[in-house]
Amino acid sequence: MFARALIVLLLTLNVGVAAWWALRPASPTPRPAREVLSVPPLQRVGEVLPPGAAAGHAAATPANA
């Protein structure tokens, strides 16, 4: 009797979760992150930036920093 009640409870919970997932509102589309021009992009150790990317951020960074 206990096993039958447990199975019915678990099936009821599964149907409830399935209905919750099916009827939930659509998630909003994420907004793109704003780029901060004064901060250089992250770079791995030993990674070399392309020549165009390095020149664009060289003007934004102070020379004596």
mmJSON file of the N, C-alpha and C atoms, coordinates in Angstrom:
{"data_MODEL":{"atom_site":{
"group_PDB":["ATOM","ATOM","ATOM","ATOM","ATOM","ATOM","ATOM","ATOM","ATOM","ATOM","ATOM","ATOM","ATOM","ATOM","ATOM","ATOM","ATOM","ATOM","ATOM","ATOM","ATOM","ATOM","ATOM","ATOM","ATOM","ATOM","ATOM","ATOM","ATOM","ATOM","ATOM","ATOM","ATOM","ATOM","ATOM","ATOM","ATOM","ATOM","ATOM","ATOM","ATOM","ATOM","ATOM","ATOM","ATOM","ATOM","ATOM","ATOM","ATOM","ATOM","ATOM","ATOM","ATOM","ATOM","ATOM","ATOM","ATOM","ATOM","ATOM","ATOM","ATOM","ATOM","ATOM","ATOM","ATOM","ATOM","ATOM","ATOM","ATOM","ATOM","ATOM","ATOM","ATOM","ATOM","ATOM","ATOM","ATOM","ATOM","ATOM","ATOM","ATOM","ATOM","ATOM","ATOM","ATOM","ATOM","ATOM","ATOM","ATOM","ATOM","ATOM","ATOM","ATOM","ATOM","ATOM","ATOM","ATOM","ATOM","ATOM","ATOM","ATOM","ATOM","ATOM","ATOM","ATOM","ATOM","ATOM","ATOM","ATOM","ATOM","ATOM","ATOM","ATOM","ATOM","ATOM","ATOM","ATOM","ATOM","ATOM","ATOM","ATOM","ATOM","ATOM","ATOM","ATOM","ATOM","ATOM","ATOM","ATOM","ATOM","ATOM","ATOM","ATOM","ATOM","ATOM","ATOM","ATOM","ATOM","ATOM","ATOM","ATOM","ATOM","ATOM","ATOM","ATOM","ATOM","ATOM","ATOM","ATOM","ATOM","ATOM","ATOM","ATOM","ATOM","ATOM","ATOM","ATOM","ATOM","ATOM","ATOM","ATOM","ATOM","ATOM","ATOM","ATOM","ATOM","ATOM","ATOM","ATOM","ATOM","ATOM","ATOM","ATOM","ATOM","ATOM","ATOM","ATOM","ATOM","ATOM","ATOM","ATOM","ATOM","ATOM","ATOM","ATOM","ATOM","ATOM","ATOM","ATOM","ATOM","ATOM","ATOM","ATOM","ATOM","ATOM"],
"id":[1,2,3,4,5,6,7,8,9,10,11,12,13,14,15,16,17,18,19,20,21,22,23,24,25,26,27,28,29,30,31,32,33,34,35,36,37,38,39,40,41,42,43,44,45,46,47,48,49,50,51,52,53,54,55,56,57,58,59,60,61,62,63,64,65,66,67,68,69,70,71,72,73,74,75,76,77,78,79,80,81,82,83,84,85,86,87,88,89,90,91,92,93,94,95,96,97,98,99,100,101,102,103,104,105,106,107,108,109,110,111,112,113,114,115,116,117,118,119,120,121,122,123,124,125,126,127,128,129,130,131,132,133,134,135,136,137,138,139,140,141,142,143,144,145,146,147,148,149,150,151,152,153,154,155,156,157,158,159,160,161,162,163,164,165,166,167,168,169,170,171,172,173,174,175,176,177,178,179,180,181,182,183,184,185,186,187,188,189,190,191,192,193,194,195],
"type_symbol":["N","C","C","N","C","C","N","C","C","N","C","C","N","C","C","N","C","C","N","C","C","N","C","C","N","C","C","N","C","C","N","C","C","N","C","C","N","C","C","N","C","C","N","C","C","N","C","C","N","C","C","N","C","C","N","C","C","N","C","C","N","C","C","N","C","C","N","C","C","N","C","C","N","C","C","N","C","C","N","C","C","N","C","C","N","C","C","N","C","C","N","C","C","N","C","C","N","C","C","N","C","C","N","C","C","N","C","C","N","C","C","N","C","C","N","C","C","N","C","C","N","C","C","N","C","C","N","C","C","N","C","C","N","C","C","N","C","C","N","C","C","N","C","C","N","C","C","N","C","C","N","C","C","N","C","C","N","C","C","N","C","C","N","C","C","N","C","C","N","C","C","N","C","C","N","C","C","N","C","C","N","C","C","N","C","C","N","C","C","N","C","C","N","C","C"],
"label_atom_id":["N","CA","C","N","CA","C","N","CA","C","N","CA","C","N","CA","C","N","CA","C","N","CA","C","N","CA","C","N","CA","C","N","CA","C","N","CA","C","N","CA","C","N","CA","C","N","CA","C","N","CA","C","N","CA","C","N","CA","C","N","CA","C","N","CA","C","N","CA","C","N","CA","C","N","CA","C","N","CA","C","N","CA","C","N","CA","C","N","CA","C","N","CA","C","N","CA","C","N","CA","C","N","CA","C","N","CA","C","N","CA","C","N","CA","C","N","CA","C","N","CA","C","N","CA","C","N","CA","C","N","CA","C","N","CA","C","N","CA","C","N","CA","C","N","CA","C","N","CA","C","N","CA","C","N","CA","C","N","CA","C","N","CA","C","N","CA","C","N","CA","C","N","CA","C","N","CA","C","N","CA","C","N","CA","C","N","CA","C","N","CA","C","N","CA","C","N","CA","C","N","CA","C","N","CA","C","N","CA","C","N","CA","C","N","CA","C","N","CA","C","N","CA","C","N","CA","C"],
"label_alt_id":[null,null,null,null,null,null,null,null,null,null,null,null,null,null,null,null,null,null,null,null,null,null,null,null,null,null,null,null,null,null,null,null,null,null,null,null,null,null,null,null,null,null,null,null,null,null,null,null,null,null,null,null,null,null,null,null,null,null,null,null,null,null,null,null,null,null,null,null,null,null,null,null,null,null,null,null,null,null,null,null,null,null,null,null,null,null,null,null,null,null,null,null,null,null,null,null,null,null,null,null,null,null,null,null,null,null,null,null,null,null,null,null,null,null,null,null,null,null,null,null,null,null,null,null,null,null,null,null,null,null,null,null,null,null,null,null,null,null,null,null,null,null,null,null,null,null,null,null,null,null,null,null,null,null,null,null,null,null,null,null,null,null,null,null,null,null,null,null,null,null,null,null,null,null,null,null,null,null,null,null,null,null,null,null,null,null,null,null,null,null,null,null,null,null,null],
"label_comp_id":["MET","MET","MET","PHE","PHE","PHE","ALA","ALA","ALA","ARG","ARG","ARG","ALA","ALA","ALA","LEU","LEU","LEU","ILE","ILE","ILE","VAL","VAL","VAL","LEU","LEU","LEU","LEU","LEU","LEU","LEU","LEU","LEU","THR","THR","THR","LEU","LEU","LEU","ASN","ASN","ASN","VAL","VAL","VAL","GLY","GLY","GLY","VAL","VAL","VAL","ALA","ALA","ALA","ALA","ALA","ALA","TRP","TRP","TRP","TRP","TRP","TRP","ALA","ALA","ALA","LEU","LEU","LEU","ARG","ARG","ARG","PRO","PRO","PRO","ALA","ALA","ALA","SER","SER","SER","PRO","PRO","PRO","THR","THR","THR","PRO","PRO","PRO","ARG","ARG","ARG","PRO","PRO","PRO","ALA","ALA","ALA","ARG","ARG","ARG","GLU","GLU","GLU","VAL","VAL","VAL","LEU","LEU","LEU","SER","SER","SER","VAL","VAL","VAL","PRO","PRO","PRO","PRO","PRO","PRO","LEU","LEU","LEU","GLN","GLN","GLN","ARG","ARG","ARG","VAL","VAL","VAL","GLY","GLY","GLY","GLU","GLU","GLU","VAL","VAL","VAL","LEU","LEU","LEU","PRO","PRO","PRO","PRO","PRO","PRO","GLY","GLY","GLY","ALA","ALA","ALA","ALA","ALA","ALA","ALA","ALA","ALA","GLY","GLY","GLY","HIS","HIS","HIS","ALA","ALA","ALA","ALA","ALA","ALA","ALA","ALA","ALA","THR","THR","THR","PRO","PRO","PRO","ALA","ALA","ALA","ASN","ASN","ASN","ALA","ALA","ALA"],
"label_asym_id":["A","A","A","A","A","A","A","A","A","A","A","A","A","A","A","A","A","A","A","A","A","A","A","A","A","A","A","A","A","A","A","A","A","A","A","A","A","A","A","A","A","A","A","A","A","A","A","A","A","A","A","A","A","A","A","A","A","A","A","A","A","A","A","A","A","A","A","A","A","A","A","A","A","A","A","A","A","A","A","A","A","A","A","A","A","A","A","A","A","A","A","A","A","A","A","A","A","A","A","A","A","A","A","A","A","A","A","A","A","A","A","A","A","A","A","A","A","A","A","A","A","A","A","A","A","A","A","A","A","A","A","A","A","A","A","A","A","A","A","A","A","A","A","A","A","A","A","A","A","A","A","A","A","A","A","A","A","A","A","A","A","A","A","A","A","A","A","A","A","A","A","A","A","A","A","A","A","A","A","A","A","A","A","A","A","A","A","A","A","A","A","A","A","A","A"],
"label_entity_id":["1","1","1","1","1","1","1","1","1","1","1","1","1","1","1","1","1","1","1","1","1","1","1","1","1","1","1","1","1","1","1","1","1","1","1","1","1","1","1","1","1","1","1","1","1","1","1","1","1","1","1","1","1","1","1","1","1","1","1","1","1","1","1","1","1","1","1","1","1","1","1","1","1","1","1","1","1","1","1","1","1","1","1","1","1","1","1","1","1","1","1","1","1","1","1","1","1","1","1","1","1","1","1","1","1","1","1","1","1","1","1","1","1","1","1","1","1","1","1","1","1","1","1","1","1","1","1","1","1","1","1","1","1","1","1","1","1","1","1","1","1","1","1","1","1","1","1","1","1","1","1","1","1","1","1","1","1","1","1","1","1","1","1","1","1","1","1","1","1","1","1","1","1","1","1","1","1","1","1","1","1","1","1","1","1","1","1","1","1","1","1","1","1","1","1"],
"label_seq_id":[1,1,1,2,2,2,3,3,3,4,4,4,5,5,5,6,6,6,7,7,7,8,8,8,9,9,9,10,10,10,11,11,11,12,12,12,13,13,13,14,14,14,15,15,15,16,16,16,17,17,17,18,18,18,19,19,19,20,20,20,21,21,21,22,22,22,23,23,23,24,24,24,25,25,25,26,26,26,27,27,27,28,28,28,29,29,29,30,30,30,31,31,31,32,32,32,33,33,33,34,34,34,35,35,35,36,36,36,37,37,37,38,38,38,39,39,39,40,40,40,41,41,41,42,42,42,43,43,43,44,44,44,45,45,45,46,46,46,47,47,47,48,48,48,49,49,49,50,50,50,51,51,51,52,52,52,53,53,53,54,54,54,55,55,55,56,56,56,57,57,57,58,58,58,59,59,59,60,60,60,61,61,61,62,62,62,63,63,63,64,64,64,65,65,65],
"pdbx_PDB_ins_code":[null,null,null,null,null,null,null,null,null,null,null,null,null,null,null,null,null,null,null,null,null,null,null,null,null,null,null,null,null,null,null,null,null,null,null,null,null,null,null,null,null,null,null,null,null,null,null,null,null,null,null,null,null,null,null,null,null,null,null,null,null,null,null,null,null,null,null,null,null,null,null,null,null,null,null,null,null,null,null,null,null,null,null,null,null,null,null,null,null,null,null,null,null,null,null,null,null,null,null,null,null,null,null,null,null,null,null,null,null,null,null,null,null,null,null,null,null,null,null,null,null,null,null,null,null,null,null,null,null,null,null,null,null,null,null,null,null,null,null,null,null,null,null,null,null,null,null,null,null,null,null,null,null,null,null,null,null,null,null,null,null,null,null,null,null,null,null,null,null,null,null,null,null,null,null,null,null,null,null,null,null,null,null,null,null,null,null,null,null,null,null,null,null,null,null],
"Cartn_x":[0.82,0.0,0.87,1.951,2.837,3.523,3.94,4.617,3.665,2.409,1.434,1.199,1.085,0.887,2.109,3.294,4.524,4.589,4.217,4.222,3.216,2.029,1.013,1.503,2.141,2.673,3.751,4.665,5.739,5.198,4.231,3.62,2.905,2.224,1.536,2.537,3.63,4.66,5.278,5.52,6.08,5.134,3.845,2.866,2.812,2.894,2.874,4.079,5.258,6.474,6.437,5.961,5.85,4.894,3.775,2.831,3.436,4.184,4.828,5.815,6.639,7.606,6.919,5.818,5.137,4.403,3.905,3.08,3.824,5.112,5.855,6.001,6.117,6.283,7.671,7.749,9.024,10.034,11.266,12.291,12.66,12.927,13.279,14.643,14.812,16.104,17.133,18.314,19.328,19.821,20.037,20.564,22.073,22.622,24.077,24.763,25.892,26.639,27.207,27.177,27.758,29.273,29.908,31.361,31.872,32.837,33.47,34.757,34.828,35.961,37.254,37.168,38.389,39.06,38.429,38.994,39.436,40.69,41.14,40.496,40.369,39.75,40.635,40.009,40.779,41.644,42.772,43.729,44.404,44.52,45.205,46.702,47.376,48.829,49.407,50.228,50.855,50.012,48.798,47.943,48.314,48.348,48.686,47.417,47.125,45.958,46.241,45.211,45.406,45.85,46.568,47.089,46.002,44.839,43.781,43.2,43.095,42.517,43.469,44.752,45.722,45.787,45.68,45.756,44.527,43.371,42.15,42.161,42.788,42.817,44.069,45.036,46.247,45.943,45.044,44.71,43.913,43.162,42.327,43.113,44.229,45.006,46.104,46.319,47.405,48.76,49.726,51.048,51.824,51.601,52.38,51.647,50.691,49.905,50.528],
"Cartn_y":[-1.19,0.0,1.264,1.238,2.396,2.628,1.551,1.679,2.262,1.853,2.358,3.852,4.284,5.705,6.52,5.965,6.658,6.816,5.78,5.853,6.892,6.912,7.901,9.31,9.493,10.808,11.248,10.356,10.713,11.008,10.239,10.52,11.869,12.185,13.471,14.627,14.459,15.504,15.664,14.558,14.64,15.348,15.049,15.722,17.202,17.542,18.947,19.711,19.103,19.77,19.894,18.876,18.952,20.066,20.205,21.286,22.646,22.733,23.996,24.412,23.475,23.793,24.14,23.445,23.69,25.027,25.468,26.672,27.909,27.799,28.967,30.004,31.272,32.298,32.186,32.641,32.585,33.502,33.055,33.875,35.029,36.193,37.34,37.125,37.704,37.58,38.426,37.897,38.672,39.849,40.951,42.126,41.983,42.446,42.368,43.296,42.857,43.658,44.906,45.993,47.22,47.118,47.566,47.558,48.876,48.79,49.967,50.188,51.312,51.543,51.835,52.268,52.625,51.414,50.238,49.046,48.096,47.677,46.752,45.381,44.607,43.29,42.331,41.298,40.293,39.52,39.077,38.408,37.303,36.109,35.011,35.259,34.606,34.729,34.126,34.858,34.384,34.602,35.111,35.357,36.7,36.752,37.983,38.513,39.794,40.423,40.709,40.696,41.098,42.557,42.939,44.317,45.382,45.179,46.183,46.36,45.28,45.363,46.066,45.822,46.451,47.957,48.38,49.806,50.542,49.906,50.562,50.817,49.957,50.124,50.859,51.028,51.735,53.22,53.789,55.201,55.424,54.414,54.571,54.365,53.654,53.405,54.44,54.953,55.917,55.24,55.978,55.426,55.151,55.916,55.77,54.973,54.177,53.458,52.198],
"Cartn_z":[0.0,0.0,0.0,0.781,0.854,-0.493,-1.154,-2.449,-3.491,-3.472,-4.432,-4.206,-2.965,-2.665,-3.078,-2.89,-3.284,-4.801,-5.534,-7.003,-7.485,-6.902,-7.288,-6.975,-5.84,-5.474,-6.458,-6.799,-7.726,-9.124,-9.588,-10.89,-10.891,-9.805,-9.699,-9.719,-9.011,-9.012,-10.395,-11.098,-12.451,-13.403,-13.323,-14.187,-13.84,-12.571,-12.169,-12.677,-12.589,-13.08,-14.596,-15.293,-16.755,-17.169,-16.467,-16.776,-16.473,-15.388,-15.022,-16.11,-16.598,-17.649,-18.96,-19.274,-20.55,-20.557,-19.408,-19.355,-18.865,-18.618,-18.135,-19.244,-18.895,-19.927,-20.571,-21.795,-22.512,-21.837,-21.773,-21.143,-22.076,-21.508,-22.356,-23.003,-24.173,-24.848,-24.106,-23.896,-23.17,-24.008,-23.324,-24.005,-24.16,-25.272,-25.422,-24.422,-23.938,-22.97,-23.651,-22.912,-23.46,-23.399,-24.444,-24.466,-23.901,-23.021,-22.463,-23.255,-23.932,-24.821,-24.075,-22.828,-22.112,-21.47,-21.546,-20.929,-22.036,-22.037,-23.077,-22.897,-23.953,-23.839,-23.058,-22.481,-21.767,-22.743,-22.254,-23.119,-22.328,-22.91,-22.256,-22.251,-21.319,-21.259,-22.532,-23.213,-24.436,-25.678,-25.543,-26.701,-27.307,-28.616,-29.321,-29.971,-29.731,-30.35,-31.816,-32.655,-34.048,-34.109,-35.147,-35.214,-35.133,-35.709,-35.671,-34.281,-33.506,-32.17,-31.207,-31.335,-30.438,-30.682,-31.93,-32.242,-31.722,-31.726,-31.267,-29.778,-29.016,-27.57,-27.092,-27.944,-27.527,-27.282,-28.042,-27.863,-26.587,-26.136,-24.957,-23.668,-23.731,-22.519,-22.383,-21.166,-20.982,-21.137,-21.603,-21.879,-20.586,-19.52,-18.291,-17.235,-17.591,-16.595,-16.168],
"occupancy":[1.0,1.0,1.0,1.0,1.0,1.0,1.0,1.0,1.0,1.0,1.0,1.0,1.0,1.0,1.0,1.0,1.0,1.0,1.0,1.0,1.0,1.0,1.0,1.0,1.0,1.0,1.0,1.0,1.0,1.0,1.0,1.0,1.0,1.0,1.0,1.0,1.0,1.0,1.0,1.0,1.0,1.0,1.0,1.0,1.0,1.0,1.0,1.0,1.0,1.0,1.0,1.0,1.0,1.0,1.0,1.0,1.0,1.0,1.0,1.0,1.0,1.0,1.0,1.0,1.0,1.0,1.0,1.0,1.0,1.0,1.0,1.0,1.0,1.0,1.0,1.0,1.0,1.0,1.0,1.0,1.0,1.0,1.0,1.0,1.0,1.0,1.0,1.0,1.0,1.0,1.0,1.0,1.0,1.0,1.0,1.0,1.0,1.0,1.0,1.0,1.0,1.0,1.0,1.0,1.0,1.0,1.0,1.0,1.0,1.0,1.0,1.0,1.0,1.0,1.0,1.0,1.0,1.0,1.0,1.0,1.0,1.0,1.0,1.0,1.0,1.0,1.0,1.0,1.0,1.0,1.0,1.0,1.0,1.0,1.0,1.0,1.0,1.0,1.0,1.0,1.0,1.0,1.0,1.0,1.0,1.0,1.0,1.0,1.0,1.0,1.0,1.0,1.0,1.0,1.0,1.0,1.0,1.0,1.0,1.0,1.0,1.0,1.0,1.0,1.0,1.0,1.0,1.0,1.0,1.0,1.0,1.0,1.0,1.0,1.0,1.0,1.0,1.0,1.0,1.0,1.0,1.0,1.0,1.0,1.0,1.0,1.0,1.0,1.0,1.0,1.0,1.0,1.0,1.0,1.0],
"B_iso_or_equiv":[0.0,0.0,0.0,0.0,0.0,0.0,0.0,0.0,0.0,0.0,0.0,0.0,0.0,0.0,0.0,0.0,0.0,0.0,0.0,0.0,0.0,0.0,0.0,0.0,0.0,0.0,0.0,0.0,0.0,0.0,0.0,0.0,0.0,0.0,0.0,0.0,0.0,0.0,0.0,0.0,0.0,0.0,0.0,0.0,0.0,0.0,0.0,0.0,0.0,0.0,0.0,0.0,0.0,0.0,0.0,0.0,0.0,0.0,0.0,0.0,0.0,0.0,0.0,0.0,0.0,0.0,0.0,0.0,0.0,0.0,0.0,0.0,0.0,0.0,0.0,0.0,0.0,0.0,0.0,0.0,0.0,0.0,0.0,0.0,0.0,0.0,0.0,0.0,0.0,0.0,0.0,0.0,0.0,0.0,0.0,0.0,0.0,0.0,0.0,0.0,0.0,0.0,0.0,0.0,0.0,0.0,0.0,0.0,0.0,0.0,0.0,0.0,0.0,0.0,0.0,0.0,0.0,0.0,0.0,0.0,0.0,0.0,0.0,0.0,0.0,0.0,0.0,0.0,0.0,0.0,0.0,0.0,0.0,0.0,0.0,0.0,0.0,0.0,0.0,0.0,0.0,0.0,0.0,0.0,0.0,0.0,0.0,0.0,0.0,0.0,0.0,0.0,0.0,0.0,0.0,0.0,0.0,0.0,0.0,0.0,0.0,0.0,0.0,0.0,0.0,0.0,0.0,0.0,0.0,0.0,0.0,0.0,0.0,0.0,0.0,0.0,0.0,0.0,0.0,0.0,0.0,0.0,0.0,0.0,0.0,0.0,0.0,0.0,0.0,0.0,0.0,0.0,0.0,0.0,0.0],
"pdbx_formal_charge":[null,null,null,null,null,null,null,null,null,null,null,null,null,null,null,null,null,null,null,null,null,null,null,null,null,null,null,null,null,null,null,null,null,null,null,null,null,null,null,null,null,null,null,null,null,null,null,null,null,null,null,null,null,null,null,null,null,null,null,null,null,null,null,null,null,null,null,null,null,null,null,null,null,null,null,null,null,null,null,null,null,null,null,null,null,null,null,null,null,null,null,null,null,null,null,null,null,null,null,null,null,null,null,null,null,null,null,null,null,null,null,null,null,null,null,null,null,null,null,null,null,null,null,null,null,null,null,null,null,null,null,null,null,null,null,null,null,null,null,null,null,null,null,null,null,null,null,null,null,null,null,null,null,null,null,null,null,null,null,null,null,null,null,null,null,null,null,null,null,null,null,null,null,null,null,null,null,null,null,null,null,null,null,null,null,null,null,null,null,null,null,null,null,null,null],
"auth_seq_id":[1,1,1,2,2,2,3,3,3,4,4,4,5,5,5,6,6,6,7,7,7,8,8,8,9,9,9,10,10,10,11,11,11,12,12,12,13,13,13,14,14,14,15,15,15,16,16,16,17,17,17,18,18,18,19,19,19,20,20,20,21,21,21,22,22,22,23,23,23,24,24,24,25,25,25,26,26,26,27,27,27,28,28,28,29,29,29,30,30,30,31,31,31,32,32,32,33,33,33,34,34,34,35,35,35,36,36,36,37,37,37,38,38,38,39,39,39,40,40,40,41,41,41,42,42,42,43,43,43,44,44,44,45,45,45,46,46,46,47,47,47,48,48,48,49,49,49,50,50,50,51,51,51,52,52,52,53,53,53,54,54,54,55,55,55,56,56,56,57,57,57,58,58,58,59,59,59,60,60,60,61,61,61,62,62,62,63,63,63,64,64,64,65,65,65],
"auth_comp_id":["MET","MET","MET","PHE","PHE","PHE","ALA","ALA","ALA","ARG","ARG","ARG","ALA","ALA","ALA","LEU","LEU","LEU","ILE","ILE","ILE","VAL","VAL","VAL","LEU","LEU","LEU","LEU","LEU","LEU","LEU","LEU","LEU","THR","THR","THR","LEU","LEU","LEU","ASN","ASN","ASN","VAL","VAL","VAL","GLY","GLY","GLY","VAL","VAL","VAL","ALA","ALA","ALA","ALA","ALA","ALA","TRP","TRP","TRP","TRP","TRP","TRP","ALA","ALA","ALA","LEU","LEU","LEU","ARG","ARG","ARG","PRO","PRO","PRO","ALA","ALA","ALA","SER","SER","SER","PRO","PRO","PRO","THR","THR","THR","PRO","PRO","PRO","ARG","ARG","ARG","PRO","PRO","PRO","ALA","ALA","ALA","ARG","ARG","ARG","GLU","GLU","GLU","VAL","VAL","VAL","LEU","LEU","LEU","SER","SER","SER","VAL","VAL","VAL","PRO","PRO","PRO","PRO","PRO","PRO","LEU","LEU","LEU","GLN","GLN","GLN","ARG","ARG","ARG","VAL","VAL","VAL","GLY","GLY","GLY","GLU","GLU","GLU","VAL","VAL","VAL","LEU","LEU","LEU","PRO","PRO","PRO","PRO","PRO","PRO","GLY","GLY","GLY","ALA","ALA","ALA","ALA","ALA","ALA","ALA","ALA","ALA","GLY","GLY","GLY","HIS","HIS","HIS","ALA","ALA","ALA","ALA","ALA","ALA","ALA","ALA","ALA","THR","THR","THR","PRO","PRO","PRO","ALA","ALA","ALA","ASN","ASN","ASN","ALA","ALA","ALA"],
"auth_asym_id":["A","A","A","A","A","A","A","A","A","A","A","A","A","A","A","A","A","A","A","A","A","A","A","A","A","A","A","A","A","A","A","A","A","A","A","A","A","A","A","A","A","A","A","A","A","A","A","A","A","A","A","A","A","A","A","A","A","A","A","A","A","A","A","A","A","A","A","A","A","A","A","A","A","A","A","A","A","A","A","A","A","A","A","A","A","A","A","A","A","A","A","A","A","A","A","A","A","A","A","A","A","A","A","A","A","A","A","A","A","A","A","A","A","A","A","A","A","A","A","A","A","A","A","A","A","A","A","A","A","A","A","A","A","A","A","A","A","A","A","A","A","A","A","A","A","A","A","A","A","A","A","A","A","A","A","A","A","A","A","A","A","A","A","A","A","A","A","A","A","A","A","A","A","A","A","A","A","A","A","A","A","A","A","A","A","A","A","A","A","A","A","A","A","A","A"],
"auth_atom_id":["N","CA","C","N","CA","C","N","CA","C","N","CA","C","N","CA","C","N","CA","C","N","CA","C","N","CA","C","N","CA","C","N","CA","C","N","CA","C","N","CA","C","N","CA","C","N","CA","C","N","CA","C","N","CA","C","N","CA","C","N","CA","C","N","CA","C","N","CA","C","N","CA","C","N","CA","C","N","CA","C","N","CA","C","N","CA","C","N","CA","C","N","CA","C","N","CA","C","N","CA","C","N","CA","C","N","CA","C","N","CA","C","N","CA","C","N","CA","C","N","CA","C","N","CA","C","N","CA","C","N","CA","C","N","CA","C","N","CA","C","N","CA","C","N","CA","C","N","CA","C","N","CA","C","N","CA","C","N","CA","C","N","CA","C","N","CA","C","N","CA","C","N","CA","C","N","CA","C","N","CA","C","N","CA","C","N","CA","C","N","CA","C","N","CA","C","N","CA","C","N","CA","C","N","CA","C","N","CA","C","N","CA","C","N","CA","C","N","CA","C","N","CA","C","N","CA","C"],
"pdbx_PDB_model_num":[1,1,1,1,1,1,1,1,1,1,1,1,1,1,1,1,1,1,1,1,1,1,1,1,1,1,1,1,1,1,1,1,1,1,1,1,1,1,1,1,1,1,1,1,1,1,1,1,1,1,1,1,1,1,1,1,1,1,1,1,1,1,1,1,1,1,1,1,1,1,1,1,1,1,1,1,1,1,1,1,1,1,1,1,1,1,1,1,1,1,1,1,1,1,1,1,1,1,1,1,1,1,1,1,1,1,1,1,1,1,1,1,1,1,1,1,1,1,1,1,1,1,1,1,1,1,1,1,1,1,1,1,1,1,1,1,1,1,1,1,1,1,1,1,1,1,1,1,1,1,1,1,1,1,1,1,1,1,1,1,1,1,1,1,1,1,1,1,1,1,1,1,1,1,1,1,1,1,1,1,1,1,1,1,1,1,1,1,1,1,1,1,1,1,1]
}}}
